[in-house]
Amino acid sequence: NAGVTQTPKFQVLKTGQSMTLQCAQDMNHEYMSWYRQDPGMGLRLIHYSVGAGITDQGEVPNGYNVSRSTTEDFPLRLLSAAPSQTSVYFCASSSDRLAGANVLTFGAGSRLTVL
Amino acid sequence: AQTVTQSQPEMSVQEAETVTLSCTYDTSENNYYLFWYKQPPSRQMILVIRQEAYKQQNATENRFSVNFQKAAKSFSLKISDSQLGDTAMYFCAFMKHGTGANSKLTFGKGITLSVRP
């Protein structure tokens, strides 16, 4: 049981480049979300999804796109990377139907540096 | 909107002693969940303890317990018999109750706890 898998773990981009952070979960969770962690700021919600085909914005959505074509996958896209997007990104999933309801399971995080 | 405040940026405790980490929050909701997450140097986010607001009894998980004061909107974490492996950043977090709210945690800024040998 892999839980939540994020790739890549590390990435360096140049300003203006695009990339996708991948997130996959194998727990049949209906909810998935992306957070960013910056020093002194805690974790802040970027986008979230309550099920396949449904996404919505969180607290800091600008510069990011998401889609949820399957229950398992929730990729985060940076269309034109900016230095302000240098951060550690976490994907999480949860369920209110299954055991451990309302507890988010986090991926291992992806450290992104934009030069 | 909800806010979570952790006013202490860092704390230090001697191994085997007890330490309390403070957290306050602000919300107009009546039903919600509160969490403490631990983030060791490995960066992994690990659930420490969860409290449901409608339960008056304070949650306990082995050496970890909370003091939940709903009227005061306070949610502190007590770590008993501190161990070196408790060295980590600790985040307090809030989640509204209800469908669709499950994805959305509001985090405090975190506190760095160091356990001294």
gemmi code that builds the backbone of each chain (N, CA, C; Angstrom):
import gemmi

chains = {
    "A": [
        ("ASN", (0.856, -1.195, 0.000), (0.000, 0.000, 0.000), (0.890, 1.242, 0.000)),
        ("ALA", (0.966, 1.959, -1.134), (1.942, 3.047, -1.262), (1.456, 4.325, -0.610)),
        ("GLY", (0.147, 4.548, -0.440), (-0.350, 5.791, 0.133), (-0.405, 6.882, -0.926)),
        ("VAL", (0.246, 8.008, -0.643), (0.292, 9.140, -1.573), (1.716, 9.255, -2.125)),
        ("THR", (1.822, 9.212, -3.443), (3.122, 9.254, -4.094), (3.256, 10.535, -4.891)),
        ("GLN", (4.305, 11.285, -4.615), (4.588, 12.526, -5.335), (5.877, 12.382, -6.110)),
        ("THR", (5.865, 12.914, -7.327), (7.090, 12.992, -8.121), (7.133, 14.307, -8.887)),
        ("PRO", (8.323, 14.889, -9.117), (9.610, 14.467, -8.564), (9.775, 14.928, -7.128)),
        ("LYS", (10.800, 14.476, -6.448), (11.094, 14.932, -5.087), (11.833, 16.266, -5.107)),
        ("PHE", (12.615, 16.496, -6.130), (13.355, 17.750, -6.272), (13.289, 18.196, -7.732)),
        ("GLN", (13.240, 19.508, -7.931), (13.225, 20.033, -9.293), (13.749, 21.457, -9.272)),
        ("VAL", (14.586, 21.785, -10.236), (15.071, 23.143, -10.433), (14.580, 23.618, -11.793)),
        ("LEU", (13.949, 24.764, -11.812), (13.410, 25.333, -13.044), (13.993, 26.730, -13.272)),
        ("LYS", (13.945, 27.166, -14.508), (14.246, 28.551, -14.817), (12.931, 29.320, -14.923)),
        ("THR", (12.989, 30.610, -14.631), (11.815, 31.461, -14.742), (11.196, 31.318, -16.131)),
        ("GLY", (9.876, 31.111, -16.145), (9.161, 30.979, -17.405), (8.953, 29.554, -17.878)),
        ("GLN", (9.681, 28.618, -17.314), (9.497, 27.227, -17.707), (8.216, 26.674, -17.095)),
        ("SER", (7.727, 25.601, -17.704), (6.537, 24.941, -17.178), (6.900, 23.561, -16.664)),
        ("MET", (6.107, 23.061, -15.754), (6.311, 21.704, -15.278), (5.053, 21.219, -14.566)),
        ("THR", (4.995, 19.914, -14.353), (3.890, 19.300, -13.654), (4.415, 18.480, -12.489)),
        ("LEU", (3.854, 18.727, -11.331), (4.101, 17.872, -10.170), (3.020, 16.788, -10.161)),
        ("GLN", (3.472, 15.548, -10.103), (2.532, 14.446, -10.138), (2.155, 14.002, -8.721)),
        ("CYS", (0.900, 13.584, -8.573), (0.435, 13.052, -7.300), (-0.519, 11.901, -7.583)),
        ("ALA", (-0.285, 10.782, -6.918), (-1.157, 9.618, -7.081), (-1.405, 8.973, -5.721)),
        ("GLN", (-2.645, 8.532, -5.516), (-2.968, 7.832, -4.271), (-3.710, 6.532, -4.605)),
        ("ASP", (-3.473, 5.526, -3.783), (-4.048, 4.206, -4.055), (-4.989, 3.763, -2.951)),
        ("MET", (-5.571, 4.737, -2.238), (-6.431, 4.433, -1.104), (-7.911, 4.663, -1.421)),
        ("ASN", (-8.203, 4.965, -2.670), (-9.581, 5.227, -3.096), (-10.193, 6.417, -2.343)),
        ("HIS", (-9.338, 7.387, -2.016), (-9.827, 8.583, -1.340), (-10.513, 9.494, -2.346)),
        ("GLU", (-11.622, 10.092, -1.920), (-12.323, 10.983, -2.845), (-11.745, 12.399, -2.833)),
        ("TYR", (-11.108, 12.789, -1.714), (-10.597, 14.155, -1.614), (-9.087, 14.181, -1.853)),
        ("MET", (-8.635, 15.146, -2.633), (-7.201, 15.375, -2.826), (-6.929, 16.864, -2.825)),
        ("SER", (-5.708, 17.222, -2.435), (-5.386, 18.642, -2.312), (-3.897, 18.862, -2.463)),
        ("TRP", (-3.537, 20.106, -2.803), (-2.153, 20.527, -2.900), (-1.914, 21.692, -1.944)),
        ("TYR", (-0.795, 21.611, -1.213), (-0.365, 22.662, -0.309), (1.062, 23.073, -0.671)),
        ("ARG", (1.394, 24.316, -0.352), (2.783, 24.739, -0.419), (3.251, 25.156, 0.963)),
        ("GLN", (4.514, 24.871, 1.241), (5.104, 25.208, 2.533), (6.265, 26.155, 2.339)),
        ("ASP", (6.162, 27.316, 2.944), (7.220, 28.317, 2.892), (7.688, 28.617, 4.311)),
        ("PRO", (8.958, 28.965, 4.478), (9.486, 29.226, 5.833), (8.655, 30.273, 6.554)),
        ("GLY", (8.270, 29.949, 7.798), (7.522, 30.901, 8.608), (6.067, 31.071, 8.226)),
        ("MET", (5.587, 30.265, 7.253), (4.211, 30.453, 6.766), (3.329, 29.247, 7.018)),
        ("GLY", (3.855, 28.155, 7.495), (3.043, 26.947, 7.601), (2.745, 26.406, 6.210)),
        ("LEU", (1.685, 25.607, 6.108), (1.245, 25.083, 4.822), (-0.002, 25.839, 4.384)),
        ("ARG", (-0.040, 26.185, 3.101), (-1.193, 26.902, 2.570), (-1.792, 26.144, 1.399)),
        ("LEU", (-3.120, 26.108, 1.352), (-3.842, 25.336, 0.360), (-3.812, 26.033, -0.997)),
        ("ILE", (-3.440, 25.293, -2.035), (-3.373, 25.842, -3.394), (-4.658, 25.526, -4.156)),
        ("HIS", (-4.919, 24.245, -4.361), (-6.132, 23.760, -5.016), (-6.564, 22.477, -4.344)),
        ("TYR", (-7.838, 22.143, -4.505), (-8.319, 20.889, -3.952), (-9.388, 20.291, -4.860)),
        ("SER", (-9.694, 19.031, -4.610), (-10.686, 18.321, -5.408), (-11.510, 17.424, -4.495)),
        ("VAL", (-12.824, 17.447, -4.699), (-13.714, 16.612, -3.896), (-14.129, 15.341, -4.632)),
        ("GLY", (-13.616, 15.172, -5.840), (-13.902, 13.962, -6.602), (-13.457, 14.133, -8.035)),
        ("ALA", (-13.445, 13.055, -8.785), (-13.028, 13.105, -10.183), (-13.876, 14.113, -10.944)),
        ("GLY", (-13.195, 14.987, -11.686), (-13.871, 15.993, -12.483), (-14.223, 17.264, -11.748)),
        ("ILE", (-13.929, 17.334, -10.450), (-14.307, 18.507, -9.643), (-13.081, 19.068, -8.948)),
        ("THR", (-12.768, 20.339, -9.242), (-11.657, 21.000, -8.569), (-12.089, 22.399, -8.149)),
        ("ASP", (-11.342, 22.950, -7.198), (-11.656, 24.308, -6.744), (-10.389, 24.939, -6.195)),
        ("GLN", (-10.428, 26.266, -6.074), (-9.264, 27.016, -5.620), (-9.187, 27.049, -4.109)),
        ("GLY", (-7.950, 27.074, -3.649), (-7.699, 27.253, -2.238), (-7.272, 28.677, -1.947)),
        ("GLU", (-6.369, 28.809, -0.985), (-5.955, 30.137, -0.518), (-4.989, 30.836, -1.472)),
        ("VAL", (-4.114, 30.076, -2.126), (-3.066, 30.673, -2.976), (-3.035, 30.000, -4.350)),
        ("PRO", (-4.084, 30.148, -5.175), (-4.172, 29.402, -6.438), (-3.440, 30.013, -7.629)),
        ("ASN", (-3.071, 31.290, -7.549), (-2.544, 31.979, -8.723), (-1.236, 31.368, -9.205)),
        ("GLY", (-1.174, 31.110, -10.514), (0.024, 30.547, -11.130), (0.013, 29.032, -11.213)),
        ("TYR", (-1.074, 28.419, -10.730), (-1.165, 26.953, -10.705), (-2.473, 26.489, -11.351)),
        ("ASN", (-2.385, 25.351, -12.045), (-3.582, 24.704, -12.571), (-3.634, 23.265, -12.097)),
        ("VAL", (-4.852, 22.739, -11.955), (-5.024, 21.343, -11.594), (-6.136, 20.741, -12.438)),
        ("SER", (-6.142, 19.420, -12.460), (-7.244, 18.679, -13.066), (-7.377, 17.369, -12.306)),
        ("ARG", (-8.534, 16.752, -12.369), (-8.759, 15.477, -11.678), (-9.568, 14.578, -12.611)),
        ("SER", (-8.874, 13.921, -13.524), (-9.553, 13.067, -14.490), (-9.844, 11.679, -13.920)),
        ("THR", (-9.104, 11.265, -12.911), (-9.345, 9.976, -12.261), (-9.359, 10.164, -10.749)),
        ("THR", (-9.884, 9.209, -10.042), (-9.861, 9.278, -8.573), (-8.439, 9.264, -8.041)),
        ("GLU", (-7.555, 8.547, -8.743), (-6.208, 8.312, -8.211), (-5.241, 9.480, -8.389)),
        ("ASP", (-5.400, 10.267, -9.450), (-4.356, 11.232, -9.836), (-4.825, 12.683, -9.703)),
        ("PHE", (-3.893, 13.527, -9.265), (-4.219, 14.952, -9.094), (-2.960, 15.778, -9.376)),
        ("PRO", (-2.611, 15.974, -10.642), (-1.391, 16.717, -10.983), (-1.536, 18.219, -10.781)),
        ("LEU", (-0.420, 18.853, -10.428), (-0.357, 20.304, -10.242), (0.556, 20.872, -11.317)),
        ("ARG", (0.038, 21.800, -12.099), (0.802, 22.361, -13.214), (1.209, 23.805, -12.941)),
        ("LEU", (2.481, 24.087, -13.207), (2.979, 25.454, -13.209), (3.184, 25.818, -14.682)),
        ("LEU", (2.434, 26.776, -15.176), (2.471, 27.086, -16.602), (3.666, 27.963, -16.970)),
        ("SER", (4.036, 28.883, -16.077), (5.166, 29.778, -16.316), (5.782, 30.083, -14.954)),
        ("ALA", (6.770, 29.289, -14.592), (7.306, 29.349, -13.238), (7.915, 30.716, -12.916)),
        ("ALA", (7.716, 31.122, -11.660), (8.266, 32.382, -11.156), (9.059, 32.094, -9.882)),
        ("PRO", (10.060, 32.924, -9.561), (10.836, 32.694, -8.337), (9.968, 32.617, -7.080)),
        ("SER", (8.817, 33.306, -7.091), (7.925, 33.272, -5.923), (7.294, 31.895, -5.713)),
        ("GLN", (7.422, 31.012, -6.707), (6.888, 29.674, -6.576), (7.923, 28.679, -6.028)),
        ("THR", (9.096, 29.177, -5.714), (10.079, 28.351, -5.005), (9.492, 27.968, -3.648)),
        ("SER", (9.378, 26.671, -3.408), (8.669, 26.214, -2.215), (8.777, 24.700, -2.114)),
        ("VAL", (8.235, 24.165, -1.035), (8.035, 22.723, -0.917), (6.544, 22.449, -1.075)),
        ("TYR", (6.225, 21.528, -1.953), (4.828, 21.242, -2.282), (4.429, 19.876, -1.736)),
        ("PHE", (3.248, 19.859, -1.133), (2.712, 18.619, -0.588), (1.361, 18.314, -1.214)),
        ("CYS", (1.208, 17.070, -1.608), (-0.084, 16.554, -2.030), (-0.666, 15.756, -0.866)),
        ("ALA", (-1.984, 15.783, -0.717), (-2.631, 15.046, 0.367), (-3.943, 14.466, -0.122)),
        ("SER", (-4.368, 13.401, 0.525), (-5.668, 12.811, 0.202), (-6.379, 12.426, 1.484)),
        ("SER", (-7.694, 12.321, 1.396), (-8.486, 11.941, 2.567), (-9.847, 11.442, 2.133)),
        ("SER", (-10.575, 10.938, 3.097), (-11.911, 10.422, 2.841), (-12.762, 10.641, 4.083)),
        ("ASP", (-14.041, 10.899, 3.883), (-14.940, 10.911, 5.040), (-15.854, 9.691, 5.027)),
        ("ARG", (-15.505, 8.728, 4.125), (-16.314, 7.500, 4.057), (-15.580, 6.312, 4.659)),
        ("LEU", (-14.243, 6.389, 4.635), (-13.444, 5.223, 4.969), (-12.858, 5.363, 6.372)),
        ("ALA", (-12.207, 4.330, 6.837), (-11.561, 4.348, 8.145), (-10.552, 5.491, 8.213)),
        ("GLY", (-10.446, 6.133, 9.358), (-9.537, 7.272, 9.485), (-10.102, 8.519, 8.849)),
        ("ALA", (-11.430, 8.638, 8.893), (-12.092, 9.753, 8.225), (-11.550, 11.094, 8.701)),
        ("ASN", (-11.466, 12.014, 7.776), (-11.090, 13.399, 8.028), (-9.627, 13.572, 8.368)),
        ("VAL", (-8.835, 12.559, 8.207), (-7.399, 12.675, 8.447), (-6.693, 12.687, 7.102)),
        ("LEU", (-5.939, 13.720, 6.834), (-5.209, 13.814, 5.576), (-3.949, 12.960, 5.623)),
        ("THR", (-3.748, 12.212, 4.542), (-2.496, 11.489, 4.341), (-1.669, 12.291, 3.354)),
        ("PHE", (-0.441, 12.634, 3.734), (0.404, 13.491, 2.909), (1.426, 12.681, 2.137)),
        ("GLY", (1.767, 13.188, 0.957), (2.914, 12.676, 0.244), (4.201, 13.173, 0.884)),
        ("ALA", (5.338, 12.743, 0.354), (6.641, 13.057, 0.943), (7.126, 14.458, 0.623)),
        ("GLY", (6.435, 15.144, -0.255), (6.815, 16.516, -0.576), (7.726, 16.604, -1.796)),
        ("SER", (7.617, 17.741, -2.489), (8.464, 18.015, -3.662), (9.079, 19.397, -3.476)),
        ("ARG", (10.411, 19.437, -3.481), (11.077, 20.733, -3.328), (11.337, 21.319, -4.704)),
        ("LEU", (10.768, 22.493, -4.950), (10.904, 23.164, -6.242), (11.676, 24.464, -6.071)),
        ("THR", (12.676, 24.642, -6.889), (13.446, 25.885, -6.909), (13.322, 26.518, -8.285)),
        ("VAL", (12.927, 27.787, -8.309), (12.805, 28.519, -9.574), (13.871, 29.619, -9.594)),
        ("LEU", (14.756, 29.535, -10.568), (15.865, 30.493, -10.647), (15.521, 31.683, -11.533)),
    ],
    "B": [
        ("ALA", (-13.569, 33.176, 7.538), (-12.348, 32.402, 7.364), (-11.758, 32.040, 8.721)),
        ("GLN", (-11.078, 30.937, 8.723), (-10.463, 30.467, 9.959), (-9.012, 30.923, 10.037)),
        ("THR", (-8.527, 31.133, 11.228), (-7.105, 31.400, 11.437), (-6.607, 30.524, 12.570)),
        ("VAL", (-5.357, 30.134, 12.460), (-4.693, 29.312, 13.481), (-3.407, 30.018, 13.870)),
        ("THR", (-3.195, 30.218, 15.154), (-2.047, 30.972, 15.627), (-1.174, 30.116, 16.542)),
        ("GLN", (0.070, 30.012, 16.162), (1.081, 29.392, 17.022), (2.102, 30.489, 17.298)),
        ("SER", (2.086, 31.021, 18.482), (2.850, 32.230, 18.767), (4.290, 31.944, 19.160)),
        ("GLN", (4.604, 30.721, 19.536), (5.978, 30.382, 19.930), (6.697, 29.815, 18.700)),
        ("PRO", (7.734, 30.461, 18.192), (8.420, 29.924, 17.008), (9.282, 28.702, 17.309)),
        ("GLU", (9.793, 28.636, 18.540), (10.612, 27.476, 18.869), (10.645, 27.239, 20.371)),
        ("MET", (10.877, 25.958, 20.739), (10.989, 25.573, 22.136), (12.033, 24.479, 22.249)),
        ("SER", (12.518, 24.336, 23.474), (13.521, 23.319, 23.745), (13.146, 22.611, 25.045)),
        ("VAL", (13.390, 21.315, 25.109), (13.047, 20.548, 26.304), (14.108, 19.487, 26.537)),
        ("GLN", (14.334, 19.174, 27.776), (15.276, 18.113, 28.127), (14.598, 16.755, 27.912)),
        ("GLU", (15.372, 15.832, 27.442), (14.870, 14.465, 27.270), (14.230, 13.976, 28.563)),
        ("ALA", (13.094, 13.274, 28.429), (12.318, 12.683, 29.531), (11.406, 13.688, 30.243)),
        ("GLU", (11.540, 14.970, 29.924), (10.677, 15.956, 30.551), (9.407, 16.168, 29.719)),
        ("THR", (8.530, 16.992, 30.252), (7.249, 17.286, 29.605), (7.269, 18.690, 29.014)),
        ("VAL", (6.664, 18.826, 27.841), (6.606, 20.128, 27.184), (5.203, 20.337, 26.634)),
        ("THR", (4.750, 21.588, 26.632), (3.426, 21.928, 26.102), (3.575, 22.950, 24.985)),
        ("LEU", (2.977, 22.633, 23.844), (2.992, 23.522, 22.684), (1.617, 24.189, 22.575)),
        ("SER", (1.603, 25.493, 22.380), (0.356, 26.251, 22.392), (-0.203, 26.487, 20.995)),
        ("CYS", (-1.512, 26.557, 20.925), (-2.200, 26.854, 19.671), (-3.535, 27.505, 19.995)),
        ("THR", (-3.833, 28.585, 19.332), (-5.167, 29.178, 19.413), (-5.717, 29.309, 18.005)),
        ("TYR", (-7.029, 29.383, 17.903), (-7.657, 29.459, 16.583), (-8.874, 30.364, 16.662)),
        ("ASP", (-9.308, 30.787, 15.526), (-10.478, 31.644, 15.460), (-11.415, 31.102, 14.393)),
        ("THR", (-12.663, 30.899, 14.757), (-13.655, 30.400, 13.817), (-15.040, 30.737, 14.323)),
        ("SER", (-15.984, 30.810, 13.389), (-17.387, 30.977, 13.751), (-18.136, 29.644, 13.655)),
        ("GLU", (-17.417, 28.594, 13.255), (-18.023, 27.270, 13.130), (-18.230, 26.640, 14.506)),
        ("ASN", (-19.213, 25.750, 14.584), (-19.451, 25.031, 15.830), (-18.917, 23.593, 15.755)),
        ("ASN", (-18.939, 23.029, 14.537), (-18.434, 21.664, 14.342), (-17.172, 21.707, 13.506)),
        ("TYR", (-16.107, 21.142, 14.037), (-14.838, 21.166, 13.323), (-13.894, 20.153, 13.956)),
        ("TYR", (-12.728, 20.008, 13.320), (-11.682, 19.112, 13.810), (-10.412, 19.928, 14.016)),
        ("LEU", (-9.635, 19.519, 14.971), (-8.328, 20.116, 15.213), (-7.276, 19.008, 15.196)),
        ("PHE", (-6.118, 19.364, 14.688), (-5.051, 18.381, 14.519), (-3.717, 18.968, 14.983)),
        ("TRP", (-2.850, 18.081, 15.379), (-1.423, 18.386, 15.488), (-0.689, 17.439, 14.545)),
        ("TYR", (0.131, 18.050, 13.671), (0.993, 17.292, 12.769), (2.437, 17.542, 13.163)),
        ("LYS", (3.239, 16.505, 12.976), (4.673, 16.567, 13.235), (5.415, 16.484, 11.908)),
        ("GLN", (6.439, 17.332, 11.743), (7.274, 17.267, 10.539), (8.731, 17.153, 10.948)),
        ("PRO", (9.268, 15.955, 10.959), (10.692, 15.774, 11.286), (11.569, 16.251, 10.134)),
        ("PRO", (12.885, 16.217, 10.302), (13.791, 16.661, 9.225), (13.561, 15.930, 7.899)),
        ("SER", (12.975, 14.749, 7.927), (12.682, 14.028, 6.679), (11.621, 14.739, 5.831)),
        ("ARG", (10.944, 15.711, 6.397), (9.939, 16.521, 5.725), (8.564, 15.858, 5.688)),
        ("GLN", (8.448, 14.598, 6.035), (7.161, 13.911, 6.018), (6.217, 14.519, 7.040)),
        ("MET", (4.966, 14.731, 6.646), (3.933, 15.226, 7.563), (3.273, 14.021, 8.237)),
        ("ILE", (3.345, 13.985, 9.558), (2.858, 12.838, 10.325), (1.791, 13.298, 11.309)),
        ("LEU", (0.636, 12.684, 11.274), (-0.426, 13.021, 12.217), (-0.017, 12.595, 13.619)),
        ("VAL", (-0.128, 13.525, 14.557), (0.156, 13.219, 15.963), (-1.132, 12.898, 16.700)),
        ("ILE", (-2.135, 13.779, 16.544), (-3.357, 13.615, 17.320), (-4.473, 14.416, 16.673)),
        ("ARG", (-5.701, 13.978, 16.872), (-6.870, 14.626, 16.297), (-7.927, 14.802, 17.390)),
        ("GLN", (-8.616, 15.951, 17.327), (-9.683, 16.239, 18.289), (-10.931, 16.662, 17.522)),
        ("GLU", (-12.044, 16.073, 17.853), (-13.319, 16.499, 17.272), (-13.975, 17.486, 18.226)),
        ("ALA", (-14.409, 18.619, 17.712), (-14.868, 19.721, 18.550), (-16.096, 19.357, 19.388)),
        ("TYR", (-16.922, 18.430, 18.900), (-18.125, 18.094, 19.654), (-17.842, 17.158, 20.831)),
        ("LYS", (-16.622, 16.638, 20.881), (-16.250, 15.760, 21.995), (-15.587, 16.581, 23.098)),
        ("GLN", (-16.122, 16.521, 24.288), (-15.558, 17.280, 25.396), (-14.280, 16.641, 25.925)),
        ("GLN", (-14.176, 15.325, 25.769), (-13.009, 14.631, 26.296), (-11.788, 14.944, 25.458)),
        ("ASN", (-10.692, 15.249, 26.121), (-9.445, 15.543, 25.427), (-8.849, 14.277, 24.817)),
        ("ALA", (-8.370, 14.379, 23.588), (-7.764, 13.240, 22.902), (-6.402, 12.907, 23.496)),
        ("THR", (-6.084, 11.627, 23.480), (-4.795, 11.141, 23.984), (-4.274, 10.055, 23.056)),
        ("GLU", (-2.978, 10.103, 22.767), (-2.308, 9.084, 21.975), (-0.963, 8.816, 22.618)),
        ("ASN", (-0.922, 7.789, 23.449), (0.322, 7.405, 24.124), (0.891, 8.599, 24.897)),
        ("ARG", (2.064, 9.105, 24.546), (2.699, 10.194, 25.291), (2.145, 11.571, 24.927)),
        ("PHE", (1.255, 11.611, 23.954), (0.738, 12.878, 23.464), (-0.701, 13.074, 23.922)),
        ("SER", (-0.978, 14.243, 24.434), (-2.342, 14.566, 24.828), (-2.616, 16.028, 24.530)),
        ("VAL", (-3.882, 16.368, 24.447), (-4.244, 17.753, 24.166), (-5.067, 18.309, 25.308)),
        ("ASN", (-5.032, 19.649, 25.399), (-5.931, 20.375, 26.283), (-6.801, 21.243, 25.372)),
        ("PHE", (-8.005, 20.758, 25.133), (-8.920, 21.432, 24.211), (-9.895, 22.268, 25.010)),
        ("GLN", (-9.826, 23.574, 24.809), (-10.723, 24.514, 25.479), (-11.544, 25.204, 24.389)),
        ("LYS", (-12.766, 24.678, 24.145), (-13.541, 25.174, 23.016), (-13.949, 26.624, 23.187)),
        ("ALA", (-14.375, 27.001, 24.359), (-14.823, 28.383, 24.561), (-13.666, 29.364, 24.389)),
        ("ALA", (-12.503, 28.988, 24.834), (-11.322, 29.843, 24.705), (-10.655, 29.695, 23.357)),
        ("LYS", (-11.099, 28.742, 22.535), (-10.511, 28.455, 21.231), (-9.017, 28.194, 21.385)),
        ("SER", (-8.717, 27.284, 22.261), (-7.343, 26.927, 22.552), (-7.159, 25.418, 22.403)),
        ("PHE", (-6.012, 25.014, 21.870), (-5.770, 23.600, 21.567), (-4.279, 23.318, 21.746)),
        ("SER", (-3.850, 23.063, 22.956), (-2.431, 22.851, 23.227), (-2.081, 21.367, 23.223)),
        ("LEU", (-0.853, 21.079, 22.881), (-0.338, 19.706, 22.807), (0.676, 19.493, 23.916)),
        ("LYS", (0.464, 18.461, 24.721), (1.420, 18.100, 25.764), (2.145, 16.831, 25.360)),
        ("ILE", (3.471, 16.915, 25.397), (4.302, 15.747, 25.108), (4.968, 15.332, 26.419)),
        ("SER", (4.661, 14.150, 26.872), (5.232, 13.633, 28.121), (6.438, 12.749, 27.811)),
        ("ASP", (7.372, 12.679, 28.764), (8.545, 11.811, 28.591), (9.185, 12.043, 27.216)),
        ("SER", (9.562, 13.279, 26.955), (10.088, 13.659, 25.636), (11.252, 12.774, 25.210)),
        ("GLN", (11.256, 12.421, 23.947), (12.316, 11.593, 23.384), (13.034, 12.344, 22.267)),
        ("LEU", (14.254, 11.937, 21.992), (15.047, 12.612, 20.957), (14.314, 12.597, 19.613)),
        ("GLY", (13.573, 11.532, 19.366), (12.824, 11.420, 18.116), (11.648, 12.373, 18.013)),
        ("ASP", (11.333, 13.082, 19.110), (10.266, 14.080, 19.064), (10.753, 15.394, 18.463)),
        ("THR", (12.051, 15.529, 18.279), (12.599, 16.737, 17.651), (12.016, 16.888, 16.251)),
        ("ALA", (11.317, 17.991, 16.034), (10.607, 18.195, 14.771), (9.930, 19.555, 14.805)),
        ("MET", (9.327, 19.915, 13.674), (8.424, 21.049, 13.641), (7.018, 20.504, 13.860)),
        ("TYR", (6.230, 21.216, 14.660), (4.870, 20.796, 14.962), (3.891, 21.854, 14.465)),
        ("PHE", (2.881, 21.385, 13.744), (1.875, 22.269, 13.195), (0.517, 21.972, 13.815)),
        ("CYS", (-0.172, 23.018, 14.210), (-1.566, 22.931, 14.627), (-2.412, 23.224, 13.389)),
        ("ALA", (-3.515, 22.515, 13.231), (-4.324, 22.697, 12.024), (-5.808, 22.547, 12.345)),
        ("PHE", (-6.620, 23.220, 11.526), (-8.077, 23.291, 11.712), (-8.766, 22.805, 10.449)),
        ("MET", (-9.855, 22.044, 10.629), (-10.666, 21.625, 9.489), (-12.136, 21.791, 9.838)),
        ("LYS", (-12.869, 22.475, 8.970), (-14.313, 22.562, 9.150), (-14.942, 21.191, 8.989)),
        ("HIS", (-16.096, 21.024, 9.566), (-16.843, 19.785, 9.383), (-17.813, 19.967, 8.231)),
        ("GLY", (-17.943, 18.933, 7.401), (-18.924, 18.994, 6.327), (-18.366, 18.496, 5.024)),
        ("THR", (-19.235, 18.068, 4.139), (-18.828, 17.536, 2.843), (-18.068, 18.597, 2.067)),
        ("GLY", (-16.950, 18.182, 1.512), (-16.132, 19.113, 0.750), (-15.116, 19.844, 1.598)),
        ("ALA", (-15.372, 19.920, 2.884), (-14.403, 20.588, 3.752), (-13.231, 19.694, 4.071)),
        ("ASN", (-13.335, 18.449, 3.708), (-12.358, 17.451, 4.118), (-10.980, 17.692, 3.539)),
        ("SER", (-10.910, 18.364, 2.394), (-9.608, 18.597, 1.765), (-8.871, 19.757, 2.396)),
        ("LYS", (-9.548, 20.582, 3.151), (-9.046, 21.904, 3.455), (-8.645, 22.055, 4.916)),
        ("LEU", (-7.333, 22.006, 5.109), (-6.762, 22.289, 6.413), (-6.218, 23.702, 6.442)),
        ("THR", (-6.456, 24.391, 7.555), (-5.817, 25.679, 7.805), (-4.750, 25.448, 8.855)),
        ("PHE", (-3.501, 25.769, 8.498), (-2.368, 25.492, 9.373), (-1.897, 26.736, 10.108)),
        ("GLY", (-1.345, 26.509, 11.291), (-0.561, 27.543, 11.943), (0.831, 27.577, 11.322)),
        ("LYS", (1.655, 28.520, 11.773), (2.979, 28.684, 11.180), (3.983, 27.657, 11.673)),
        ("GLY", (3.632, 26.928, 12.710), (4.502, 25.863, 13.192), (5.413, 26.308, 14.321)),
        ("ILE", (5.859, 25.328, 15.075), (6.830, 25.561, 16.144), (7.914, 24.495, 16.040)),
        ("THR", (9.162, 24.935, 16.143), (10.277, 24.003, 16.098), (10.592, 23.544, 17.516)),
        ("LEU", (10.476, 22.247, 17.751), (10.768, 21.672, 19.060), (12.087, 20.922, 18.998)),
        ("SER", (12.975, 21.243, 19.914), (14.251, 20.534, 20.029), (14.284, 19.802, 21.358)),
        ("VAL", (14.594, 18.514, 21.323), (14.734, 17.720, 22.537), (16.217, 17.520, 22.798)),
        ("ARG", (16.680, 17.978, 23.958), (18.098, 17.923, 24.302), (18.419, 16.625, 25.029)),
        ("PRO", (19.543, 15.990, 24.679), (19.905, 14.737, 25.388), (20.389, 15.012, 26.813)),
    ],
}
model = gemmi.Model(1)
for chain_id, residues in chains.items():
    chain = gemmi.Chain(chain_id)
    for i, (resn, *xyz) in enumerate(residues, 1):
        res = gemmi.Residue()
        res.name, res.seqid = resn, gemmi.SeqId(i, " ")
        for name, pos in zip(("N", "CA", "C"), xyz):
            atom = gemmi.Atom()
            atom.name, atom.element = name, gemmi.Element(name[0])
            atom.pos, atom.b_iso = gemmi.Position(*pos), 0.0
            res.add_atom(atom)
        chain.add_residue(res)
    model.add_chain(chain)
structure = gemmi.Structure()
structure.add_model(model)
structure.setup_entities()
